[in-house]
Amino acid sequence: MRYLFEDCELDTDRRELRRGNELVSVQPQVFDVLVHLIRHRDRVVSKDEVLAAVWSGRIVSESALFNRINAARSAIGDTGERQRLIKTLPRKGIRFIGQVREDKRPGAAPARVVPAQLPLPDRPSIAVLPFTNMSGDPDQEHFADGISEDLITGLSRIRWLFVIARNSSFVYKGRAVDVKQVSRELGVRYVLEGSVRRAGRRLRIGAQLIDATTGAHHWAERYDRKLGDIFAVQDEITSAVAAAIEPHLLAAEAVRALARSPDDLDAWELVTRAQAHVWRLTRADYQAAIEALESAVETYPDYAPARSLLGFCLVFAAHMGWLDRERGLRDGRQHAIRAIALDDRNPWGHIALGYSALMERRTEESIAAFSRAVDLNPNSAAAHSHLSRAFAFAGRDGEAIAHGQEAMRLSPLDPEMALFLGAIAVAHFAAGRYAEAARFTAEALRLRPGFQGAQRLRCASLAQAGHTEEARAFLATVRREQPQLSLGWIRASVPYQTPQLMERFLGGMRKAGLGDD
């Protein structure tokens, strides 16, 4: 079926969207949101209905849903301000209000197709798709996800291999996708996919490595093992994949197994359950993650992954205002230090330590910790993103932008792309490029309208760029969402690392009309 509206053509058979003669690159979930809204354009579609149709009822954050809706608007030439085609009705839902013509005939090839694919990196590249849970028990989803995430982590430690980050790979969770499409959208040559079946204390894992540019299968294997052998199987898959891609490079750099034993299985399961909450970035999810990780640390005090992730969650929640700032920073730092003492090669311990130092304006310590995380895992989009933010708040704009761009390349479909863009916006502001800072904050807010840091920075950037009236009008909107906002709150909570940078930001906010009360 083809749906025709304005200058757009949505072809559900080919899964293609065209505007005019151009082929538009659209993420899979964005495409499905658009199709569902158009098919049901005769009525208002509730948020829960969209979640059920596109995410099969899985729990996702509101920001993830609205990011997809805004991306759908952008793909068809609409905006959140105009809502000419996709209209949001507060407390009711969403409705497609454009005039649509249906055509069941096959679509003609476009006169001109703009390539919608990222270029391949200059070294071997791979994406690990979420392994399918074949256990017949939805409660085992975390188990399959944990295996996928561990494989991403294991492969990421191979320095000659470019590995797409977890958040972009998991965009395809629960969907049957063409590996060639994955290759185009993520800019990788290889795709690893597989399945997991858990029955009592027995485990079956199937995996296959595909050259996604051609569809050719390079390697496949099935493992029937005891549950306690799970970590050994993961290490075997990592080594086999690396050997299939570049055997001569594998010989030069042995694949290092993750430091785990069968005795760690119960602690590992607790952490995988917590990880499902961490990526959603909501107050309730972080509360659930912190409770699960505190339980894991109490039961398994020497399990470094639990300590490091708990340290990060506490610091992040303190930064967001979801728990007491002093307690979050203090306890988060203590867990990070203990995690590093247990395993100094776990990047998340260093990320947690760096985040704590950034919030307390210990600049060099923060940059050193984030740099160590990048050194341990050069494929970590999270590590590059945090290092980008530390450089930005320290006024080192060139390094901040370089690491921000690397984070975006490692995770091109990341649901939290707005955070990457926000760090680059800070870098431009710190360098005095206020118009560029305003442009990047606008893009970040398009993806994530509730991003409060970007809202504040947009006010200051517009004001410093001379657009005072626009800055004042925007600040009035921001203060409705951030009633606590004042110059004093900024001094205590926004981590600019030098008095000069802090004064530049405060100056912009004063011009926008913010006072000390």
Phi, psi and omega in degrees: 000138174245132175251124183248127177207140185045235179259019185253151174224118180253113183254108184285335179288316180273350186053054181231145172239129178238142169239117188064234179259007185259139174275123184264131177282123183229131176297150184305314182290326177296318178300315182293322176300315181297315179299315183296318181295319181290319179297330182246036184291350180280359182206170175281132180257127182284160177301317181297325180293318178297316179299319180293321184284320188263322183253009179054035176081000179294150181284124174226159182287156176298324180297323178296318179297311184287334172300317180293320179295317178294324177294323177297318177301312182299320183297329183254012175084019178256171176222162177292334179283314184279318181049049182288329183244316179248114186250133174264127177252109186309134178064008179239309180152210185230148177216139172276120187247005178285160175280125187239139172244132180263140180222117182273354179286149177301141181284147176282152178294140181293152180295326180216124181252125176271121181306131183254027186242149175280146177292149178290142176296172182273014173219165181307140187227148185209149169238134176260110179284152179302127179293144182280133176278110182259013187281346183076009181233110181303335180291348179268005178303317182299329182292312177296319179297320180297321178296315179300315182294322178294323178294321176299315180298314181297315179292327181296338182278356176273112193291335181274002184249134176265117187240124178293140183291159184304315187296327177281321178298323185282357171300332184269006183299134177078011183236144172272110185237152176282127182298333177293325176295317177301317179301315180295314188284330181257347180069049179229158178270320186250149175230131174253124178227163182184190183215158181226132173232122180245126179225103182063238180259015178251153186219134173235123178238127173247141181215147176215141179254126185237136169282102189289344178284336181239341185087001182285141178271126181264329185197144175208148181203152174235137183239120174250107187221173170285153182303323181294348180270006189303318183290324177296320178297317179301317179294323177296317179297315179303312180295318181295319179297313180299318180295323180291329182280307184217082185299326182287329176286327178298321180295329182281332182223102182297146178281123183273123178292145174293143187282086181216161176224166177305334179293344181274358191302313182296319178295320179300318180296321178298320180291320180296325176295319180293322182300328179299331178275324186302319186288349184276342172058044173238160179302312183296319180293322179290326175298316179296318180296316181297318179298316180295318182288324176296323176295319179296317181292323179295320182278324183233074188297341183255017179267102189301318181302324178292316179299313185293317181291324176296317178302315179297314183299320180296316181292316180297316180296324176295318179298321181283349183083018183273346173210171184304127186300312183298316180294315182298314181292318181294308183291322179299318179295319181297317179294322180296315181298318180293321179298318180293323177296325180283322181204096185282003177257009176270112185300327185293331174297317180289325177296316179298318180294319179295321180296316178300314180295321178300314182293335179259010175060037170263083195301304186296322178297319180297310181296321180296319181292314179295322178297322178296320178298319178294320179296322179289325181219087182297344180266007182277108176297323180297316181296316178297320181296316179292321177295321175303316182294319179297315177298320182297311182291343176268356178086011179264077193294321182298313179293323179298314182292320180299315181288327176296318178294324177294320177299318181292325179288324179288336181220070188291343179247022186299128177301338179254035176306330180302326179293322177297314181295325180298320179295320177295323177298318177300319180299315179295319179297314181298332179272000179084011178266076190291324179296319178294320178299318179296322180295317181289326177292324178298319179292319178298319181285334173296320180282326184217085186303332182271012182287100190291324178298318178292326177299312180297315182294326178296319177303308183295321181294314179299317181295315180291337177277359178095002180265063190296316182297318179295320179296318181294319179295320180291322179299323178300321177291317182298321184292338175291328178271337182233071185296339180281354189293127175205170178297323178295319178297320180297315180303323183277333194244336183265122194273048169297138193265352178229153177301324182295316179292320178298317181293326177297318180291315178298322178299319177296319181291325175297315179299329179282351175109009181276138178243188182275350184278000000 
